[in-house]
């Protein structure tokens, strides 16, 4: 029976608690907050948790015999929370991003290696039936090799709070979902990036709410990202709108419904000349059956991996490649130069 300490009791804690309280292989023993004890107490009451409330993670680990920590703290607190847990002999499941700096992220991965414990990172948007289906279809080779992935992200959320004050709210807080999805879909890691951030005149964000990024992937294909967090109308889904152009056709996913593809006619086998148009083959890509999705699915995979002694797809050693895309995009924006990843 794993004994869990939850560090951070904000809104996202509901996702983690809901996905955990019905399990018979673990128990939430501690809620750890920086200052707001009342918030932790309210969370314990809401879910009928018999968990102690602590202001210090080390104390909670020692007194409650904790062996698994959920890091749900703000990004700037991830380094201290995760390294404290790992060095205390605990495994860690944590919210994205891995860290707010690439240097800290690398040190966190090194800490996991040295401690012999595991650190898995939440990427809830990998666990979407339509996205899984699109990934598997593209890897099946029907359309041939990928030449270009395009992700269009256009939304206008009014969060209030820290996001409104961030220097780069879109890239630093949100874009990792889309960047990670590009790696997931293509099976390729990014090797360089050029990023141009901007902030429209009507934006309610202090920092840049818009960005255009061009990534070169390891196989030479291009991933381009167009995002705006104060878009006026015709909004996309939170999963972005995707177009993948391949050797033998293209695939499209609007981020909500089933994806589809168009297979271009083979002019050699059909006997068409270079100027003739044949009938395109347009087919739907059926969504992947999944018992659980998003947070619940990712958390379930984390537990399954930990119990089997293996690593899930969102292990910190892999996820650092996605946070690297974020941090190098920010560096490119600051310098105005193409940056190697």
N, C-alpha and C positions, 0 to 999 in steps of 0.2 A: 504494500500500500504506500504509494508516494504521498509525501506530505508537502503541500504547496504553500508558498508565500506569494501573495499578489502585491507587487510594488507599483503603486499608482492606482487610484480609484476614480478616474474620470469616466467619461461616457463609454469609452471603448472597453472598459472592464466588464460591462454588461455582456458583450459578445463572448468574452473568455469564460466568465462565470457560467453563463447559460450553456456553453458547450462542455463544461466540466462537471457540474453538480450531479449529472445523471450517471456519470461513470462510476464503476465499482472498483477501480484500481487506483484511486487517488482521493485525497481529502484536502480541502482548503483549510489550512490551520492558522494563517496569519494574513492580515491586511496591513500594508505598510504605506504610510503617507508622510509627506514632508512636514506639514503643519496642520492640515484640516482634518482633525480627528473626527469631527462630526460627520464629514462626508464618508469616511470609512465605516463609522458606526451605522449610518443610514444604509450603506450598501450591505452590511452584514444583516441588518434587520430585513431588508427587501428580499434577500434570498435565504433567510433563515439559516445563516451560517454560524456555527459555533466556533468562530475564529477570533483570536486575539488581535487587538489593534496596537500597532507599534509605530514609533517615529524613526526607528533605526533598524535597517535591514539586518545588520549583523546580530543585533539582539534577538530579533525574531527568529533567525536561523538557529541560533544557539538554544533558545528557550523552547522552541517548538519542534526541534529536531527536523528542520526543513531539509529536503533533498532536491526540490525542484522550485525554481523561482520564475514567475511570470513578470517580465519587465514591461510595464505599461506606462512608464514615466515619459515625460517630454524628451525629445531627441537629445537635448543638451545634457540630460541626466543619464543617458544610456551607458556611457562609458563607466561611470562610477558604480552604477547599479549592477551591471553585468560582470565587471571584474571582481567586485566584492562577492557576488554570488559564486562565481567560478572558483575563486581562491578559497572560499569557505567549503568547497566540496560539493556544490550544487550544480545540477544541470540547469539550463536556462532556455525558456521559450520567450521570445521578445517581439514587441511591435516593431514595424518598420519606422524610419530607416535604421539600419544597423547603427549608424552614428551620424552626428552632424559634421564630421570631418573625416576625410579618408585616412589620415594619420591615426586617429583614434580607432577607426574601424579595423585597420591593420593590427593595431596593438590588441584589440579585443579578440581577433582571430588567433593571434599568437598566444594570448592568455588561455583560450580554450584548448589549444594544442598542449601547452605546458601543464595545464591542470588535469588533463585527461578526462575532462567533462565535456558535455555537448552543449552547443549553442545554436538553436534553430530560430530563424527569423520569419515573421509573418509576411506573406505576400498573398493576401486573401484573394486578389483578383486573378491569380493564376487558376483558381478553382471554379471556373465557370464552364458549364457544359458546352456552350457554343465555341468558346476559345479552345478547349481541349480538342473538340472535333476539327476545328480549323487547323490546329497544329498537326494532328495526326494525318489529316488529308494532305497537307503540303509535304509532309515527310514521306508520304506514300509515292510521290514522284509523278503523279498524273500530269501535273503542269510543268514538270521539269524543274530546273534550278531557279532559285529566287534571284531576281535582279534588283528589285526595289520594294521596300516596305514603306508605306506612308501611313502615318497616324495623325488624325485631325481631332483635336480636343477643344471644344468650345462650350464653356459653361459660364454661369454668372452667380456663384454662391455668395451670399452675405453671411460670413461666419461671425464677424466681430472677433475680438480677442487678439491673440498673438499673430495670427496669419495676416491680419490687416496691417501689422507693423513690421513684418519681415522685409528684408531687402529683396529677396527673390522668392516670393511665396509659391509661385507656380512650379519652378524648377526644384527648389529646395524641399517643398512639402508634398507635392502631388505627382510630379512627373516620373518619379521612380516606378510607379505602377505601370505606366506605359512603356518606359524603358525596359523594365523587367519583362513585360509581355513580349516586346520585340525579340529579346533573347530567347524566350520560351517558344515563340512561334517559329523562329528561324533556325534555332539550334546553334546560333553563332554568337560570339562575343564581339563587342565593339573594340576597335583598335585606335580610332581617332574621332575627334568631334570639332565642329565649328558651331558656335552658338551665338545668336544675337537676341538679347532680351530687350524689352521695351515696355512702356506703360502708357496706354491711351489717355487722352485728356479727361475722359469721363470716369476713369478708374477710381474706385474707393479704396484701393490698396496704396499704402505708402511706397512700397517697393514695386519692382517690375512684375506685372501680372500676365505678361505675354512673352512668348519666346518662339523662335524658329531654330531648330537644331538639325544639323546634317552629320550623321554618324557613318563612318565606314566600318563595315563588319569584317571579320577575319577572312571570309571567303571572297571579299571584294565587292559584295553587294552593298547597297546604300539603304540606310534607314533614315527617313526624314520625319521630323516631328514638328507640327504646327499647333501651338496651344495658346489659349487665352482664357483667363479666369474672370473676365468681365465682359463676356461676349453679349452683344445685343441681339438676341433672337436667333432662330434656326439652330438651337443648341443641339449638340451631340449627346450621347449617353456618357456616363462617367467612365465607361470602358474605352472611349474614343471610337472614332470611325476609321476603319482600316481598309486599305487597298494594297494588295500584294501582286506585283507584276512579275510574271515568270516567263520562262522560255516558251512554253506552249499555251499560254493563256493567262488569265488573271482571276484572283479571288477577291471578294468584297464582304466585309462584315460591318454592320451599322452599330455594333456594340450592344444590341438588345435582342434582335431576332436571329433566326438561323442564317448562317453565312451561305453564300452561293459562289459559283465559279462559272467562267466562260472559257471553254476550250476552243482555241482557234482552229479552223480547218487546216489539215495537213495538205498543202498544195501538191505535194509529190504523190501521195496515195490517192487523192481525189482527182488528179489529172487537171487541176485548175492552173491557168496561167498566172503570172505574177499580178496581173491587173484584175483578175476575176475575184468575186466575193462568193464564198461558200456559206452554207448554213452553219452558224455558230451553235455550239452545244452548251446550253446553260442548264446547270443542275444545282439543286439545293444540297448543302452539306448538313446532314442530319445531326442534331445535337447529341452529344455523348451522354448516355444515361449515367447519372451520378446520384447516389443516395443522399449526399450532403454537398453543400456548395460553400464558397467563400470562407469566412472565418471558421465555421464548424468543420469544413472539410480539411482545411490546413491544419487545424489543431488535432484532428483525428489522425492525420498522417504523421504529425510530430510525435504523438503518443505511440503509434504503431512502430515508428522507426526506433524510438528510444527503447521500447520493450523488446525489440528484436536485435538491438545492438547494431543497427545500420543507420544511415543518414538520409534524411528526406531531401527532396529537390530544393528546399529552401534553407538548407544548411548554411551557416555563416560563411563557410569557405567558398561556396558558390555565390551567395547573395552579395558578397563584397564586390563582385563584378558589376552588379547593377548599381550599387551606391557609387562605384567608381565612375560610371557614366554620368551620374548627377554631379559629382564634385568636379569632374573635368569639364563638363558643360559650363559650370559656373566660372571656372578658371578661364575658359575660352571667352566667355562673355566679358570678363574683366579685362582681358588682354587684347581682345579683338583678333586673336590668332587661332589657327588650327592647333589643337592640343592632342598629343598622343595619350592613349589610355594604357 
